[in-house]
């Protein structure tokens, strides 16, 4: 969806795009909003990956409470 949104932005196309969220709600987003949504999602995935690498690379080993919120973005 981000690639399509980028193409639409470059073409000056402001038609709304549909996005269905995790609660099954459909949202009508502009291409710029769709791209922003994707960017925020990509940033979260990167942050979660970084947090998991820090846990895995800790010389003390993986903590017993690794699933608890303080370890994750």
KEVEX-308903 format. One record per residue (C-alpha): x, y, z. Coordinates in Angstrom, 2 decimals, decimal comma, m for minus. Example, Ala and Ser with C-alpha at 12.3 -4.5 7.8 and 13.67 -1.06 7.14 Angstrom:
2
{c1->12,30 c2->m4,50 c3->7,80}
{c1->13,67 c2->m1,06 c3->7,14}
***
This chain:
73
{c1->0,00 c2->0,00 c3->0,00}
{c1->2,88 c2->2,34 c3->0,69}
{c1->4,31 c2->1,83 c3->m2,79}
{c1->0,93 c2->2,55 c3->m4,34}
{c1->0,53 c2->5,62 c3->m2,12}
{c1->3,96 c2->6,89 c3->m3,15}
{c1->3,08 c2->6,50 c3->m6,81}
{c1->m0,19 c2->8,32 c3->m6,27}
{c1->1,59 c2->11,15 c3->m4,44}
{c1->4,12 c2->11,50 c3->m7,26}
{c1->1,29 c2->11,59 c3->m9,80}
{c1->m0,62 c2->14,21 c3->m7,82}
{c1->m3,46 c2->11,76 c3->m7,27}
{c1->m5,34 c2->12,49 c3->m4,04}
{c1->m7,98 c2->9,75 c3->m4,37}
{c1->m8,75 c2->8,08 c3->m1,06}
{c1->m7,36 c2->4,65 c3->m0,30}
{c1->m9,04 c2->2,08 c3->1,92}
{c1->m7,31 c2->0,51 c3->4,88}
{c1->m8,93 c2->m2,09 c3->7,15}
{c1->m7,46 c2->m2,05 c3->10,64}
{c1->m7,09 c2->m4,80 c3->13,23}
{c1->m10,57 c2->m4,08 c3->14,62}
{c1->m12,03 c2->m4,61 c3->11,13}
{c1->m12,78 c2->m0,90 c3->10,71}
{c1->m12,31 c2->0,48 c3->7,20}
{c1->m10,58 c2->3,86 c3->6,98}
{c1->m10,45 c2->6,17 c3->3,96}
{c1->m6,94 c2->7,64 c3->3,85}
{c1->m5,27 c2->10,04 c3->1,49}
{c1->m2,12 c2->8,72 c3->m0,16}
{c1->m0,05 c2->10,90 c3->2,21}
{c1->m1,86 c2->9,47 c3->5,23}
{c1->m1,37 c2->5,92 c3->3,94}
{c1->2,34 c2->6,53 c3->3,47}
{c1->2,58 c2->8,05 c3->6,97}
{c1->0,79 c2->5,01 c3->8,44}
{c1->3,24 c2->2,70 c3->6,71}
{c1->6,23 c2->4,75 c3->7,91}
{c1->5,01 c2->4,56 c3->11,52}
{c1->4,48 c2->0,80 c3->11,19}
{c1->7,95 c2->0,34 c3->9,71}
{c1->9,45 c2->2,39 c3->12,55}
{c1->7,71 c2->0,17 c3->15,12}
{c1->8,95 c2->m3,01 c3->13,44}
{c1->12,49 c2->m1,61 c3->13,47}
{c1->12,21 c2->m0,64 c3->17,15}
{c1->10,91 c2->m4,11 c3->18,12}
{c1->13,73 c2->m5,74 c3->16,16}
{c1->16,31 c2->m3,54 c3->17,89}
{c1->14,85 c2->m4,36 c3->21,31}
{c1->14,95 c2->m8,10 c3->20,58}
{c1->18,58 c2->m7,89 c3->19,45}
{c1->19,52 c2->m6,08 c3->22,66}
{c1->17,85 c2->m8,82 c3->24,71}
{c1->19,51 c2->m11,60 c3->22,69}
{c1->22,94 c2->m9,93 c3->22,83}
{c1->22,89 c2->m9,19 c3->26,57}
{c1->25,90 c2->m10,93 c3->28,15}
{c1->23,74 c2->m11,68 c3->31,20}
{c1->21,42 c2->m13,73 c3->29,01}
{c1->17,76 c2->m13,38 c3->28,18}
{c1->15,88 c2->m12,12 c3->31,24}
{c1->13,11 c2->m14,27 c3->32,68}
{c1->10,69 c2->m11,37 c3->32,25}
{c1->11,59 c2->m10,72 c3->28,59}
{c1->7,88 c2->m10,60 c3->27,70}
{c1->7,17 c2->m7,69 c3->30,04}
{c1->6,48 c2->m4,25 c3->28,59}
{c1->9,63 c2->m2,47 c3->29,86}
{c1->11,69 c2->m4,47 c3->27,38}
{c1->9,65 c2->m3,43 c3->24,34}
{c1->8,77 c2->m0,19 c3->22,56}
***
